[in-house]
Amino acid sequence: MGKNFRTTKRLFACAFLFVMALCASATGQEGDVIMIDGERWNLLGKPIDYDSVLYHHLLEVLPKDRSISTANWDGYRGYWSIKNNRLCLDHIEIELYDKETKHSHVENIPEADMRKVFGKYYQQKEIVATWFTAEIRAAKGNTLYYVHSEYIRNLEYEQLLTIKQGKITNRQEYHNRVVVKDGFSFDNKNREDLHRLFPLHTQNYPELAGVKRLIITIGNVQLDEKGNFVDCYVKVTHRGKLKESIEGLEQEMKTLLKQIRPWKTLYINGEYVSDHYHDSIWFAYDLDKKSTSPSAFTVTRDTLTIDKELQNVKQYEFEQPMMIDWLTRYHDRWFFLSYRSDHRLHLFALDDRGNLVKDLLVPKLPYAYHDVRCLFVRNDSLILKRNSDFIGDYFELRQYEDSISFGKKPIRTPADIHDYYLDTISWSIRDRVLADDLYYEDDRFQVNTYDIGEWGWFNMFKDKLTGLRHVFMCDIGDISTMEGLSKQMTEGARRVLKLGNSYYLFGRRLISKIEHPEQGKAYGGERYTQMDWNRYTKPHLLSELDNSMILNAFVWNEQIYLITKSDEGIYLNSYKDNNIVPVMQLCAGDYRTRERPTQTGNKEQHQAVVTIYNATTREPIYIDVQGNDIRITYIKNYRIKS
């Protein structure tokens, strides 16, 4: 690969590690803004962050109550320009929320604070970034490649700026584009597809006797202008038994890769690359095929291609092509939320061919800092909810103070807060009371899970016979903190199932059981600050997952099944006697999921819904389980006419 491409990759790695050390973020960042020759460009990075002393001096003068988002962990945005071939800082913006007017507004950092932080960098009236020596990219236009981490993305037009002590020493302009759109990609290839594509002669290797699974890693794929394979990095290993790679199989794999043509090809910064050129692809290659094709389940796969009419839809924060989010199936229609160019949230309804049926503007939520955050089906209604994790704004609406009043007099009452629902008769979005989702309900109990912030997660069983509410403290699990350390926190149940006389609670990594809900502590109207972990009974912890995450769970034929996500893909597993046994792989590859409960509304025990998205293309996959029928739908952006 060319020098510029390798240098850019090193820049990505350095910037990624640096920002990770600051905020432990794994989220796409919006970066700064730079004016070049009178045009506005996105600056994919923050030059101030490269000097740790300068960065901390800036944080000291920034208002503590500034708005901070996952796309901007520092809560500021720098505006730059190139003047006399120097990188100059023009001003810094922050966003503040006015509690009186209930609106946000943008302010510039005062000149006095700018001089306090950048005083020694003033040259006459300009702040020159003489502390900055690195390469950084400026970009504009449509996004061609995106990884949901830091500044790893490529747009149509880019400039690679080489800067030494604030002086621009080189500017290289690129016009990036898609060269081969419909070529081969590892995206949406399941394990069965990979076995057919890559028939390796594993029987020729005696050292593989008894081995059931290989791990194949592919990276640095090099292509030509027609999408033909040139070269790549391949490694074949087996975890736990073979410490060294299997060179013979690696050469076989490379030969098979060369036979595929054309590949999906991008022209990025002067190089012809695949759609995974920033990251490696690795997948499991099963040698024992019996375990991956159980006759008990029927799996169907469909593709829903979004109509080109929605090509102008963008995810507002990142200024990138449409990210289909909050995808839900309802009344034989597909529904999702996204932003149009008006920077307003819209609800889109599509038919099974991907044609746009309705485009409804979602009303702004009163008394909220954000738009609708969740979409799910509850009691045959499509709910548009303010919270992304299905919980209500109050632990107990009649007893609890508002969460932002912090023990003072409540600034609003429960009557002030509501959600929305879709009226399919008039095709309009209407008000409704808070849609606090039930995680489970039977003849005896209604079960909810509540997140009380720093006071932890709690499960509440409401007894329909007595009216009493029995509270259990959620199990303890280790999570990674922003400082990179491990900290014990409670983890709430994301799905509740009943098998026999026991209730099973499924978190992201923990599985617990409650046999006698009435033994939970009776709820007496406690406030937030009174929710002491030590006062509540804990469910019995059964299992804790190390290398995978539970996306959903369901019961079929008196057997619990889990849908899990690991680095290798999405799996269906059986769960019995505290043992998790893989049944089949549903999707291979690197997928992400929103941090939301696994249950969509109050589905029956034999039903489960999972929405994930490809980590590279950000295209969603919708998995719908109805007993032993599993339907997997791949959502593709835009229908391009041939």
C-alpha positions in Angstrom: 0.0 0.0 0.0 1.1 3.6 -0.6 3.0 5.7 1.9 0.1 8.2 2.5 -2.3 5.4 3.2 0.1 3.7 5.8 0.7 7.1 7.4 -3.0 7.8 7.6 -3.6 4.4 9.3 -0.8 5.2 11.8 -2.5 8.5 12.5 -5.8 6.7 13.1 -4.1 4.4 15.5 -2.4 7.2 17.4 -5.5 9.4 17.6 -7.6 6.4 18.7 -5.3 5.4 21.5 -4.9 9.0 22.7 -8.6 9.8 22.9 -9.3 6.4 24.4 -6.9 7.2 27.2 -8.8 10.4 27.8 -12.4 9.2 27.8 -12.5 5.5 27.1 -14.9 6.2 24.2 -15.7 3.7 21.5 -18.1 6.0 19.8 -17.8 8.0 16.5 -16.7 11.6 17.4 -17.9 14.7 15.5 -14.4 16.4 15.5 -13.8 20.1 14.9 -14.5 22.5 12.0 -11.9 24.1 9.7 -12.3 26.8 7.0 -10.1 26.1 3.9 -10.1 28.6 1.0 -13.5 29.9 2.2 -15.1 26.5 2.4 -16.2 24.7 5.6 -14.7 21.2 6.2 -15.0 18.7 9.0 -11.7 18.3 10.8 -11.4 14.7 11.7 -9.7 15.2 15.0 -9.1 17.8 17.7 -5.6 19.4 17.6 -6.0 20.8 21.2 -6.3 17.2 22.6 -2.8 16.4 21.3 -1.2 18.5 24.0 -2.3 17.0 27.3 -1.3 20.1 29.4 -3.2 22.5 27.0 -6.1 20.1 27.0 -6.5 20.1 30.8 -6.1 23.9 31.0 -8.9 24.2 28.5 -11.1 21.8 30.6 -10.5 24.0 33.6 -12.1 27.1 32.0 -15.0 25.3 30.3 -18.4 25.5 32.2 -19.1 22.3 34.1 -22.8 22.4 33.0 -22.0 22.3 29.3 -23.7 19.7 27.1 -21.7 16.5 26.6 -22.8 13.7 24.2 -21.4 10.4 23.1 -20.4 12.2 19.9 -18.5 14.9 21.8 -17.1 13.6 25.1 -15.2 16.8 25.8 -18.2 19.1 25.3 -16.5 21.6 23.0 -15.9 22.2 19.3 -13.0 24.1 17.9 -13.2 26.3 14.8 -10.1 26.6 12.8 -8.8 28.2 9.6 -5.6 28.3 7.5 -4.1 31.8 7.5 -0.7 32.5 5.9 -0.2 28.7 5.7 -0.6 28.4 9.5 -3.2 26.5 11.5 -5.1 29.1 13.5 -7.7 28.6 16.2 -10.6 31.1 15.6 -12.9 30.3 18.5 -14.3 27.5 20.6 -18.0 26.7 20.9 -19.9 25.0 23.7 -23.6 24.2 24.1 -25.5 25.2 27.3 -29.0 24.3 28.4 -31.2 27.0 30.0 -33.4 25.4 32.6 -35.7 28.4 32.6 -36.4 28.5 28.9 -36.0 24.8 28.4 -33.8 25.4 25.4 -30.2 24.9 24.4 -28.0 27.6 22.9 -24.4 27.9 21.7 -21.8 30.2 23.1 -18.2 31.0 22.3 -15.6 30.8 25.0 -14.9 34.3 26.3 -11.8 36.1 25.0 -10.4 36.3 28.5 -10.6 32.5 28.9 -9.0 32.0 25.5 -6.1 34.2 26.5 -5.8 32.4 29.8 -5.4 29.0 28.0 -3.7 29.9 24.8 -1.9 33.1 25.8 1.6 31.9 24.8 0.4 30.8 21.4 -0.9 34.3 20.3 0.9 35.8 17.4 -0.5 39.3 17.1 -4.2 38.6 17.1 -4.2 35.0 16.0 -3.9 31.8 18.0 -1.4 29.7 16.0 -1.3 25.9 16.9 2.5 25.8 17.2 2.1 22.9 19.7 0.6 20.7 17.0 2.9 18.5 14.8 1.0 15.7 13.1 -1.1 14.7 10.1 -4.8 15.3 10.2 -7.6 15.0 7.7 -10.2 17.5 6.7 -13.3 16.0 4.9 -16.7 17.0 3.4 -19.4 15.3 1.2 -21.1 12.0 1.6 -19.7 9.3 3.9 -18.3 6.4 2.0 -16.7 4.4 4.9 -17.6 4.6 8.6 -16.4 2.8 11.7 -18.3 3.7 14.9 -15.2 4.7 16.7 -13.4 8.0 17.0 -12.6 9.6 13.6 -12.4 6.4 11.5 -14.4 7.4 8.5 -13.9 8.6 4.9 -15.9 11.2 3.0 -16.0 12.0 -0.7 -13.6 14.8 -0.5 -10.6 14.9 1.8 -7.4 16.8 2.4 -4.5 15.3 4.3 -2.8 18.2 6.1 0.8 17.7 7.2 1.5 20.2 10.0 4.7 20.9 11.8 4.6 23.2 14.8 1.4 24.8 13.4 2.8 25.4 9.9 1.2 23.6 7.0 4.0 21.8 5.2 2.0 19.7 2.8 -1.6 19.5 1.6 -2.8 16.4 -0.4 -6.3 16.5 -1.8 -8.3 13.3 -2.6 -11.6 12.6 -4.3 -12.7 9.4 -2.8 -15.4 7.2 -4.4 -17.0 3.8 -4.7 -15.4 1.9 -7.6 -17.2 -1.4 -7.5 -20.5 -1.2 -5.5 -21.9 -4.7 -5.9 -18.8 -6.8 -5.4 -17.9 -9.3 -2.8 -18.0 -8.3 0.9 -17.7 -10.2 4.1 -20.8 -8.3 5.4 -23.9 -10.4 5.8 -22.0 -13.7 5.0 -23.0 -16.4 7.5 -20.9 -19.4 8.4 -22.7 -21.6 5.8 -21.8 -19.1 3.1 -18.2 -19.1 4.1 -17.9 -22.9 4.1 -19.3 -22.9 0.6 -16.9 -20.2 -0.6 -13.8 -21.5 1.2 -13.7 -25.3 1.0 -10.4 -25.8 2.9 -8.7 -29.2 2.9 -8.6 -29.5 6.7 -8.5 -33.4 6.4 -4.9 -33.1 5.3 -3.7 -31.8 8.7 -3.3 -34.6 11.3 -2.8 -32.0 14.0 -6.5 -31.0 13.6 -7.8 -34.3 14.9 -10.4 -33.6 17.5 -10.5 -29.9 16.6 -14.0 -28.5 16.1 -13.3 -24.9 15.2 -10.7 -22.8 13.5 -10.4 -19.0 13.6 -9.5 -17.3 10.3 -8.3 -13.7 10.3 -8.1 -11.6 7.1 -6.7 -8.1 6.9 -5.0 -5.5 4.7 -6.8 -6.6 1.6 -5.3 -5.0 -1.5 -7.2 -4.6 -4.7 -6.8 -3.2 -8.2 -8.9 -0.6 -10.0 -11.3 -3.4 -11.3 -11.9 -4.9 -7.9 -9.5 -7.9 -8.4 -7.8 -9.3 -5.4 -4.0 -8.5 -5.2 -2.9 -9.6 -1.8 -3.8 -9.7 1.9 -2.8 -10.9 5.4 -4.3 -14.3 6.4 -3.8 -16.2 9.7 -5.5 -19.5 10.6 -5.4 -20.6 14.3 -7.3 -22.7 16.8 -7.8 -21.2 20.3 -6.5 -23.4 23.1 -4.9 -26.2 21.1 -2.8 -24.8 18.3 -0.5 -21.9 19.4 1.1 -21.5 16.0 -0.8 -20.6 12.8 -1.4 -23.3 10.1 0.6 -22.0 7.2 -0.7 -24.5 4.7 -4.3 -23.5 5.3 -3.3 -19.9 5.2 -2.0 -20.3 1.6 -5.1 -22.3 0.7 -7.3 -19.5 2.0 -5.3 -16.8 0.1 -5.7 -18.8 -3.1 -9.5 -19.1 -2.6 -9.7 -15.4 -1.9 -8.0 -14.6 -5.3 -10.7 -16.6 -7.1 -13.4 -14.2 -5.9 -14.0 -11.3 -8.3 -14.8 -8.6 -8.2 -14.6 -7.3 -4.6 -16.5 -4.4 -3.3 -13.9 -1.7 -4.0 -13.4 1.9 -2.7 -10.9 4.4 -3.9 -9.7 6.0 -0.7 -6.8 8.5 -0.4 -5.2 7.3 -3.6 -5.5 3.6 -2.9 -8.0 0.9 -4.1 -9.2 -0.8 -0.9 -11.9 -3.2 0.3 -14.8 -2.1 2.5 -12.9 -3.4 5.6 -9.5 -1.8 5.0 -9.4 -0.1 8.4 -10.1 -3.3 10.3 -9.5 -7.1 10.1 -12.2 -9.6 9.4 -12.1 -12.8 11.5 -14.7 -15.6 11.7 -15.1 -19.1 13.1 -14.7 -22.0 10.6 -16.4 -25.0 12.1 -15.1 -28.4 11.3 -18.0 -30.2 13.1 -20.9 -29.2 10.9 -23.5 -31.2 12.8 -23.8 -28.6 15.6 -24.6 -25.7 13.2 -27.6 -27.1 11.4 -30.2 -28.3 13.9 -33.4 -29.6 12.4 -35.4 -28.2 15.2 -35.3 -24.7 13.8 -36.2 -23.2 10.5 -34.1 -20.1 9.5 -35.2 -17.9 6.6 -33.2 -14.9 5.3 -34.6 -11.9 3.5 -33.3 -8.5 2.4 -35.2 -5.3 2.7 -33.7 -2.6 0.4 -34.6 0.9 1.4 -36.1 3.1 -1.3 -33.8 5.7 -2.9 -36.4 8.3 -2.0 -34.8 8.3 1.5 -31.3 9.0 0.2 -31.3 12.5 1.9 -32.0 11.0 5.3 -29.1 11.4 7.6 -28.2 10.9 11.2 -28.0 14.5 12.3 -25.2 14.3 14.8 -22.6 12.6 12.6 -23.6 14.2 9.2 -23.3 10.8 7.6 -25.6 8.8 5.3 -28.7 7.3 6.9 -28.3 5.2 10.0 -31.5 3.2 10.4 -32.2 3.1 14.1 -35.0 1.9 16.3 -36.2 -0.5 13.7 -39.5 -2.2 14.5 -41.9 -4.5 12.6 -45.6 -3.6 13.2 -48.8 -4.4 11.3 -46.9 -5.8 8.2 -44.9 -2.6 8.0 -41.3 -1.6 8.8 -40.9 1.4 11.1 -37.8 3.3 12.0 -36.7 6.7 13.3 -34.2 9.0 11.6 -33.5 12.6 10.8 -34.1 14.5 7.6 -32.3 17.6 6.4 -34.6 19.7 8.5 -32.8 18.3 11.6 -36.1 17.0 12.9 -36.9 13.4 13.9 -39.2 11.5 11.5 -41.0 8.2 11.7 -40.8 6.3 8.4 -43.1 3.4 7.4 -42.1 1.1 4.6 -43.7 -1.9 3.0 -42.0 -5.3 2.5 -40.4 -4.1 -0.7 -38.7 -1.1 1.0 -41.1 1.5 -0.5 -41.8 4.5 1.6 -45.5 4.4 2.8 -45.6 7.3 5.3 -43.2 10.0 6.5 -44.4 11.5 9.8 -42.8 14.3 11.7 -42.3 13.3 15.3 -43.4 16.1 17.7 -40.9 17.5 20.1 -41.1 16.1 23.6 -42.0 18.6 26.3 -39.8 18.7 29.4 -37.0 16.7 27.7 -33.5 17.3 26.6 -33.7 15.1 23.6 -36.1 13.6 21.0 -37.9 10.2 21.2 -35.3 7.6 22.1 -37.1 4.3 21.7 -39.6 2.5 19.4 -41.4 -0.7 20.5 -44.7 -2.6 20.3 -46.8 -2.9 23.4 -50.3 -4.4 23.5 -50.7 -4.0 19.8 -49.6 -0.4 19.9 -46.5 1.2 18.3 -45.0 3.2 21.2 -42.6 6.2 20.7 -40.9 6.6 24.0 -38.7 9.2 25.6 -36.3 6.8 27.3 -34.1 4.4 25.4 -34.3 1.7 28.0 -38.1 1.4 28.4 -38.1 2.6 32.0 -40.5 5.4 33.1 -39.3 8.8 34.3 -40.2 7.8 37.8 -39.5 4.7 39.8 -43.0 5.1 41.3 -44.9 8.0 39.7 -47.0 8.8 42.8 -44.2 8.5 45.3 -41.0 9.6 43.6 -39.7 13.1 43.0 -38.6 14.0 39.5 -35.1 12.7 38.7 -33.6 16.1 38.0 -35.0 17.8 41.1 -32.4 16.1 43.4 -34.6 16.0 46.5 -36.0 19.5 46.1 -39.6 20.4 45.3 -40.6 18.6 42.1 -40.5 21.0 39.1 -43.2 19.0 37.3 -45.8 16.4 38.0 -46.4 13.0 36.3 -49.2 14.6 34.3 -46.6 16.8 32.6 -44.8 13.8 31.1 -46.0 11.6 28.3 -45.0 9.5 25.4 -46.5 9.0 21.9 -48.2 6.3 20.0 -49.0 5.8 16.3 -52.7 6.0 15.3 -52.8 3.8 12.2 -56.3 4.9 11.3 -55.5 8.5 10.9 -51.8 7.9 10.4 -50.9 10.5 13.0 -48.7 10.5 16.2 -50.8 11.1 19.3 -50.1 11.7 23.0 -50.4 8.9 25.6 -49.5 8.4 29.2 -46.0 7.1 30.1 -45.4 3.8 28.4 -43.6 2.0 31.2 -42.9 -1.4 29.7 -43.8 -4.6 31.4 -40.9 -7.1 31.1 -43.2 -10.0 32.0 -46.7 -10.7 33.1 -48.6 -13.8 34.1 -51.7 -14.5 36.2 -50.0 -13.7 39.4 -47.3 -11.1 38.8 -46.4 -8.1 36.7 -42.6 -7.7 36.5 -40.6 -4.5 35.8 -37.0 -3.5 36.0 -35.9 0.0 37.1 -32.7 1.8 36.7 -32.2 4.2 39.7 -28.9 5.6 38.5 -26.2 5.5 41.1 -28.5 3.6 43.4 -28.5 0.6 41.1 -31.0 -1.6 39.2 -34.0 -3.2 40.9 -36.6 -5.8 39.9 -40.2 -5.3 41.1 -42.8 -8.0 41.2 -46.3 -6.6 41.6 -48.6 -9.2 43.1 -52.0 -9.0 41.4 -53.7 -10.7 44.3 -52.4 -8.6 47.2 -51.4 -5.4 45.4 -48.0 -5.6 47.2 -44.8 -4.8 45.2 -41.8 -7.0 46.0 -38.4 -5.6 45.2 -35.2 -7.5 44.4 -31.8 -5.9 43.9 -30.2 -6.9 40.6 -27.1 -9.0 40.5 -23.6 -7.6 40.7 -21.3 -7.6 37.6 -18.0 -6.0 36.7 -18.0 -3.2 34.1 -15.2 -1.1 32.6 -15.1 2.4 33.8 -14.0 5.5 31.9 -10.6 5.2 33.7 -10.1 1.8 32.2 -10.6 0.1 35.5 -13.0 -2.6 36.6 -15.8 -1.5 38.9 -18.7 -3.5 40.5 -22.1 -2.3 39.4 -25.6 -3.8 39.3 -26.9 -5.0 36.0 -30.7 -4.9 35.3 -32.7 -7.8 33.9 -33.3 -7.2 30.2 -35.7 -10.2 29.8 -37.8 -12.1 32.2 -39.0 -15.7 31.4 -40.9 -18.3 33.5 -40.1 -22.0 33.3 -41.8 -24.3 35.7 -42.3 -22.3 39.0 -39.1 -20.2 38.6 -38.6 -16.8 37.0 -35.4 -16.4 35.0 -33.8 -12.9 34.7 -31.4 -12.2 31.9 -29.1 -9.3 31.9 -26.4 -8.5 29.3 -24.0 -11.0 30.9 -25.8 -12.3 34.0 -28.5 -15.0 34.4 -30.4 -15.2 37.7 -33.4 -17.0 39.1 -36.2 -16.1 41.5 -38.3 -19.0 42.8 -40.4 -17.0 45.4 -41.1 -13.4 44.3 -43.2 -12.8 47.4 -39.9 -13.1 49.4 -38.7 -9.8 48.0 -38.7 -6.7 50.2 -42.1 -5.1 50.2 -42.0 -1.7 48.6 -42.9 1.1 50.9 -42.7 4.2 48.7 -38.9 4.8 49.2 -37.4 7.7 47.4 -34.3 7.6 45.2 -31.8 8.3 47.9 -33.3 5.6 50.1 -32.7 2.8 47.6 -29.9 1.1 49.5 -28.6 -2.1 47.9 -28.1 -3.8 51.2 -31.8 -3.6 52.1 -33.0 -5.8 49.3 -32.8 -9.5 48.5 -30.7 -10.5 45.5 -31.9 -13.1 43.0 -29.9 -16.3 42.9 -27.1 -15.9 40.4 -26.8 -18.8 38.0 -24.3 -17.9 35.3 -22.0 -15.1 34.2 -20.9 -14.8 30.6 -17.3 -13.8 29.9 -16.8 -13.4 26.2 -20.3 -12.8 24.9 -23.4 -10.8 25.5 -27.0 -11.8 25.8 -29.2 -10.0 23.3 -32.5 -11.9 24.0 -33.9 -15.1 25.4 -37.0 -17.2 24.8 -38.7 -20.5 25.7 -39.5 -23.2 23.2 -40.7 -26.7 24.1 -39.9 -26.2 27.8 -36.3 -25.2 26.9 -34.6 -21.8 27.3 -32.7 -20.4 24.4 -30.4 -17.5 24.3 -29.4 -15.2 21.4 -25.9 -14.0 22.1 -23.3 -11.7 20.5 -19.6 -12.4 20.5 -16.7 -11.1 18.5 -17.3 -13.9 16.0 -21.0 -13.1 15.4 -24.6 -13.8 16.6 -25.4 -17.2 18.0 -28.4 -19.2 19.1 -27.7 -21.2 22.2 -29.6 -23.6 24.5 -29.5 -23.0 28.2 -30.0 -25.8 30.7 -28.6 -26.7 34.1 -26.5 -23.5 34.0 -24.8 -24.6 30.8 -24.8 -22.6 27.6 -24.5 -24.8 24.5 -24.2 -23.3 21.0 -26.9 -24.5 18.6 -26.1 -22.5 15.5 -24.5 -19.3 14.2 -27.2 -16.9 13.0 -24.8 -14.2 11.6 -21.1 -14.0 11.2 -19.1 -10.8 11.7 -18.7 -7.8 13.9 -22.1 -6.4 15.0 -23.1 -3.7 17.5 -26.3 -3.2 19.4 -27.9 -0.3 21.1 -27.7 -0.3 24.9 -31.4 -1.1 25.4 -33.4 -3.9 26.8 -33.6 -7.1 24.8 -37.4 -7.3 24.9 -39.5 -5.4 22.4 -42.7 -4.7 24.4 -44.4 -7.5 26.1 -43.8 -10.4 23.7 -44.9 -13.9 24.5 -42.3 -16.3 26.0 -41.7 -18.1 22.6 -41.1 -14.8 20.8 -37.9 -12.7 20.7 -36.7 -9.7 18.6 -33.1 -8.5 18.2 -32.0 -5.5 16.2 -28.2 -5.3 15.5 -26.2 -3.4 13.0 -23.0 -4.2 11.1 -20.1 -2.4 12.7 -18.7 -1.3 9.4 -21.6 -0.5 7.1 -24.0 0.3 10.1 -26.7 -1.5 8.2 -29.2 -3.2 10.6 -30.2 -6.8 10.8 -33.6 -7.6 12.3 -33.9 -11.1 13.9 -37.5 -12.2 14.7 -38.1 -15.4 16.6 -41.5 -17.1 16.6 -40.9 -20.4 18.4 -38.8 -22.6 16.1 -39.1 -20.2 13.1 -36.3 -17.6 12.9 -36.5 -14.9 10.3 -33.4 -12.8 9.6 -33.9 -9.6 7.6 -30.9 -7.7 6.3 -31.6 -4.0 5.8 -29.8 -2.4 2.9 -29.7 1.4 2.3 -31.3 2.7 -0.9 -32.6 0.9 -3.9 -30.3 1.7 -6.8 -32.0 1.1 -10.2 -30.0 -0.8 -12.8 
